[in-house]
Amino acid sequence: MIVNSIVRMQRGLCLVLLLAVYGCGGGKANMHLSLEEVAQLKHAPHVYIVDYPSPEFTWTIMNSSFNRFPLIVPNAVVSLNLEEVEKWLELPAPLELRDPTHSLRDLIMATLEKKYLFTNLVLPEGVWGDDDLRDLKETLTEGKVIDVKTEFWQIVPGGSESSTDAFLPPKKELYQFQYLAIIRVIDLDGPDVIQQRSCHYPPEMTNMGGWLRPKELGTFSMKRPIWVHSMPVPELIENRGEKIQTQIHQAVRHCLEEFQTLFP
């Protein structure tokens, strides 16, 4: 589990470096589809809507008593998957959390059909394990693709209102739900990425690749960092995780809004 945390941190650092070089969403970040590109999408033989398997939902805690290797790392950062969370919290029933990638894919399809009047959308069969352009080209051959990928959906320690409570026991800590997704518009003729948009939730936070942080954190601001929407454990897990699912829904709606900013 500790190794997984280190790997996640390394991946996060790589994403930060890539975003610094290319900007959020790649070389055409913060741009829109042109009227011509929208027309090409609408007149393409197919616009495939593709989503990839979501990574595991994780809940990160800091706790020496939970550490499986106390002599190696006295205060471990441990990322638990959903099954481990349910055992840790001794939940009588499993949490009911819906996959954000599927929800975002379905909302994008419905929006393209109802708001932008697309009539050529196709949801291809099968499970896509990779977002490699060559694999998409080989399988789908021609047309356009709009694909959706979740980079992470996770709960992290959300900080404390009081500096004296900096090291609360995990079950008394405040936690925050975080989400990061990438949506691409692809031309299979190249294949080329026409446009790309990354989105994260909460939007008030700063994207660090593998995690989000308050904008004031690490700056010279005298303001206390604000971890928006942070909640205690009992509130998060009541009614089989209803508050977590609400945050997932809000994250998906926010990413749908970000996707729509691609259109003129």
Salt bridges, closest charged atoms under 4 A:
GLU37 OE2 - LYS28 NZ 3.78
ASP51 OD2 - HIS102 ND1 2.67
ASP51 OD1 - ARG105 NH1 3.17
GLU83 OE2 - LYS87 NZ 3.58
GLU84 OE2 - ARG68 NH2 3.85
GLU96 OE2 - ARG240 NH1 2.80
ASP99 OD2 - HIS102 NE2 3.93
ASP106 OD1 - ARG105 NH2 2.98
ASP131 OD2 - LYS149 NZ 3.22
ASP132 OD1 - ARG134 NE 3.26
ASP147 OD2 - ARG184 NH2 2.64
ASP187 OD2 - LYS144 NZ 3.20
GLU235 OE2 - LYS243 NZ 2.98
GLU238 OE2 - LYS243 NZ 3.79
